Amino acid sequence: MWNDFVFAAVDTFVPKVNCKHTNRPPWISKDLAKDIDNKKTLWRRIKNSKSPQRVEKFRKLRQQIKNRLRYERRKYVKEISNEIHETSERFWSFFSFKCKKKPIPNKVTYNLVVSHSLMIVDG
């Protein structure tokens, strides 16, 4: 009884949103990601039966995907560089994607002196 009330309230008042979690670079479109998945599937088939036709098809597909990736990445970087003066958000998103590091290190060593991020510097 109480569960029905809670679930009814959740259905009524909580917005239903599908969260999109992608772990791919922003320059890879859905179509390109689909082609990459097709390439992986073809590779699995080649491992089971190494027919020359499949191997040749895989080589061509791999080269096409490499060329498209290179082209899309360059196009994305050009777009970012053209828009950096209007909005720097895409640039910093790209930068953090490439860097994969925290902006402030937890520990810094200089001349054998170690400083932690929790230390407060007196000025």
Secondary structure, DSSP 8 states (H G I E B T S, - for coil): -HHHHHHHHHHHHS---------S-TT--HHHHHHHHHHHHHHHHHHH---HHHHHHHHHHHHHHHHHHHHHHHHHHHHHHHHTTT--HHHHHHHHHHH-S-SS-SEEEETTEEEETT-----
